[in-house]
Amino acid sequence: MERKENMPLWVFLGLLNIETRKGALILFWCSLVVALCCIPLSYYLHDWWWLGMMVPITLWYWLSLRWADRHSAWD
């Protein structure tokens, strides 16, 4: 994705190598699946590191995708 004039840096970094909206949706859904899989795994291993990392990353992708959709950032 090319950086638009009004695009915040956090959106640009979140979608840096994503060229299409479909690719961004695939990235979001894959990160959501991994975050959901981390819930039972974290409980079983008593290590919440992966879940604590995947939830904010998934939220970041979702917010970046939402910003790009609202501001017509896709080519």
N, C-alpha and C positions, 0 to 999 in steps of 0.2 A: 504494500500500500504506500502510495506517495503521500507525503505530509502536506496537508492543506494549510492554508494561511491561518485559519482560526482553530486548528486542531491542537488540543492540549498535548503536552509531552507524554503523559501517562497513557493516553489513547494510542498515540503513535508507537510507543514502545510495546504496548500490548498486542498490537496488530502489525508489527513491523514486517514480517515476511509472509503475511497473509494477503493474497491478491484478490480473493473473491469473498463474498458474503457466505457462500456455501462452505468455503474452507474455514472461515471463522466459526461458523456453527458447528462444524465437525470438531474443531479444537475445543469449543465450549462443552459439547456433549461428552467428549472423551475425558476431559478433566473432571466433569461432574460424576461420571461413572467411576473414575479412579478415586475421587473423594468419598463416594458412597461405599466403595469396597474397602476403604481404609477404616471405616467405623468398626466392623467386626474384627478386622485384623489388629487394629490398635487395642481393642478390648482384650483380645486373646494374648497378645504379646506384652501388654502393659506398657506400651510405648506410643504416646500420642503425637509424636513428632510429625509423622506424615499427614495425619488428619489436620493438625494445626497449620501445616503448610499448604495443603491442597484446598482448603476452604477459602482462604483469602485469594489464592490464585484463580480459582473458579469465579469468584465474585469479581475480580479484576477483569477477566475475559468477558463476563456478562455485561459489566458496566461499559467496557470499551466498545463492544458490539452494539449496545444500546445507543451510545453516543454517536457512533458512525451511522446507524440507521436514522436517527433523528436529524442529523445534519447532512444527509445525502453524501456521505464521504466515499461511497463505492463508485468505481468507474463504470 
